């Protein structure tokens, strides 16, 4: 009896020891993961913090070594200089118009095309979708000349339409929406069709509403990407009155880069505000769209 009791107690002690080891390993892994995230956050937020603090320093103190991460004598005159040196209001308005039109256009076209590739059967669907995806492997720099010639043919050179119209479709957006629609049960659409709904009714009243998280994610990604776009405006726009904000900020550098770095970074901080505010406001929608597939 005592031997059995001893064995039983030994078993319990062994199980308790194993449990403590597992907890210790879990704690170490949790701490290591937290440290990794902190280091990644420092590398990601460090340049943003440096830009913000430098925009609040005088040009003479912009390159102090070691860097002054906390500006004790904040100088807000750099922000006033931005409005004095360039028509930032016009650039801001141009960026808003271009970005919103592209976001709305891509949201509509990508949602419709993604639904068609996921839910509608038609001849050559897989081949067409494969060819569509292949365009994602072609860098913009390799097709910029043909795109420019097409824009010139339609008389859109040096206009905001030159930025909007070529960007109304997106292979990535179509792929994102197709994958999301493919996770949805087809029985819902079949039930709606039995009730007399048309194909458009099934899409607009059933699947489009269910795809709200993915649509929100696509809109946020498009806004962030096209708001900060520099390459296409540099190629397609010549008149300062049509410049978008990233292109217009180049004017703060001055002749041969003689402008104040503090003023330049003040302009950069102003340009970042809409993207930061959008992410703060729509963060939960973005996370819901990104993680939706893992819950299905």
N, C-alpha and C positions, 0 to 999 in steps of 0.2 A: 504493500500500500504506500509506504513511504517512498519506495523506489519509483512507483508510478507518479507519485506526487512530485518527486524531484524532476523526473523527466518532463512532466507537464509544465512545471515552473521554468525549467530550462528552455522549453519551447517558447513560452511566453516572453521570457527574457530575450531570446534570440529574435523573436518577431519585433519586440520593442526596439532592439538595437538596429535592426534593419530599417524600421520606420524612421528612427532618428537619423540614420545615414541618408535616407532618401530626402528627408526634410532639409538636411545640411546641403546636399547636392542641389536641391531645388533653390535654396536660398543663395548659394553661390552663383547658380545660373541666372537667377533673377537680378542679382547685383551686377553681374557681368553684362547682362542685357541693358540694364539701366545706364551703366557707364558708357556703353557703346552708343546708346541713344543720345546721351549728353554730349559726347565728342562729335557725333554727327550734327547735332543742333548747333554746336559752336562753329563748325566749319560752314554750315548753311547760313547762319544768322550773322556771323562775324563780318562779312563784307557789307551786309545791309546796315549793321550798327556803325561800321566805319564810315559809310556814306552819310548816314544821318548826322553823326557827330562832326564830321568834317564840314558838312553844309552849315554848321552852326559856329564854325571857327573863322577867324580872319584868314585871308590868303597867306599871310606871313607865318601863321601857326598851322597851316594845313599839313605840312610834312614834318612835324616835330617827331623826334626819335628819342625814346619810345613813343608810340602813338598815344594821344590823350583821348581815352575812350569816353570820358565824361567831360563835356565842355562846361567848365565852371563859369566862364564868361561868354554865354551864348550870344552870338551875333546874328540877328535875324535880318540884317541888311542884305545878306546874300539872296534871300527870297525876293526882296523888293527889286534887286538888280536883275533877276530873271525876267520880271515883267517889264523892266525898262529896256532890256537889250533885245528881246525878241517878242513878237506878237503871240505869246503863248496861249492867249485865249482863243485865237483863230486856229492854232494847231490843235488845241484840246477839242474844239468843236469838230474839226475834220476827223480826228481820231474817233470821236464818239459816233459820228455818222457812219464812217466806214466799218467800224467794229460791230455796231448794232445791226447794220444791214447784212453783214457776213454771218453773224451769229443767227439771226432769224432765217436767212436763206439756207444755211447749212443745216439748221435744225429741221426745217421743213423737208428739204430734199433728202437728207440722210435718213430721217425717220421713215419717209415713204419708200425709199429704195431698200432700206434694211428690212422693212416689213415685206416688200415684194419678194426679196431673195429668201426670206425665211418661211413665209406662209403661202405663197402663190406658186403653183407649178406651171412652168412654161418651157417650151423647147430650148435647149442649150443653156439652161439657167446656171448650171455649175461651171460651164466653160466661160460664160460671160462674167460670172463672179470672180473666177480665177484671173481672167484678164484684167478685171477691175482692180483686184488686189495687187497685181503685178506693177501697177503704176506707183504704188507706195515705195517701190525699190528704185525709182528714178529720181535722182536729186533735182531740186528746182533749178540749180545752176545749169544743168544740161539742157533744159527745155525753155530757158528764159528768153532766148532769141526767137524761137517760133512763136511763143506767147506774145512777145513784144510786136512781132510783125502782124499777128492777128489783131491785136489791139489797135495798131496803126491803121490797118485796113478798115476797121469799123469807126475810125475817127475818134477814138477814146484816149488818145495820147494826152498826157498831162491833165488828167481828170480823175476824180475820185472813183468814177466807174471803172477805170483801168485796174483798180485794186479790188473792187467788189465783185464784178461779174466773173472773172476767172476763179474766184474762190467760193462760188456758190455751191459747188459740189465737193465732196471729200471721200476718198476711198477709206480712210481710217474711220470717219464718222459712220459710213455705211456698214463697215465691218463691225463696229461697236454695237450699232443698233440691231444688226442681223443676229449677232450672238445673243443679245438680250431677248429678242423676240423668239428665238429658237427654244429658249428655256420655258416659254409659256405653254400651257396646255392647249392643244388644238380643239379639245372638246368644247371650250368656251365659244370659239368661233362657229363651230358646227351647231351649237345650241342656238346661237343668235341667228344663224341662217335659217334654221327650222322655224324660228319665230317671224321670218320674213325680212330680216335685215339684209341690206345689200352689202357688197364687198366694202364699200366706203363706210357704211354704217358699222360693220364689224370692226374695221380699223379705228374709226374715230370714237366710237362709244365703248369699245371693249379693250382692245390691245393698246391703243395710244395712251389711255388713262393709266393702264397698268405699267406702262413704260416711262412714267413721269420721272423716276429717279435717274434712269439712263439718259433721258432727254436733258435733265438738269445738269448731269455730269458733262455731256457733250457741249452744252451751252457755256459752262464755266471754262472748260478747256479751250474752246474756241475764243472766248473773250480774252483770256490770259495770253494766248498765242498771238492773236492778231492785234491786240492792243500794243504789244511790244515789238511788232514786226518792223524791221528796218530795211531788209534787202529789197523787197519789191517796191516800196516807195522810193528808194534810192534810184532804181532803174526807171520807173514809170513817170515820176513827177519831176517837173522842172521849175514851175512857178512857186514862189514862196507862199503864195496865198492858198495853195493846195497841199502844202506840207502837212503830214501827220506829226504827232507829238515826238516820237523817237527821232524822226528825221529833222524836225525843227530844232531839237536840242543841240544838234551839231553846231548851230550858229553861236552857241555860248562858248565854244572853244576859242573863238577869235581867229585872227589871221595867223597862220602857221602855228596854231596851238598856244598862242600867247595869253589866252583868257585865264581867268581865275578858276582853279579847280574847285574851290568852295562854291562858286556860283554854278558851275556845271553840275555838281552833286546836289545842289539845292533844286535845280531843275529835274534831276533824276528822281529825287524824293517826291516832288510834286507829281511826276508821271506815275510813280508806284502807288499812289493813294487809291485810285479806283480799283486796281487789282486786289489790293489788301482788303479794302472794304467789302468787295464782292466775296472774297473767300471767307471773311468773318461772318457775313450775313448768310451765305449759302453753304457753309461748311457741312452742316448736317445732311443737306441734299447731296453734296458731293460724296460724302462718306457712304451714304445709303446707296448711291449709284455704283460706287466701286465695289462694295461688299455684297451687293444684292445676289450675285451669282453664287456666292459661297453658301447661301442659305437655301438654295433650291436643290 
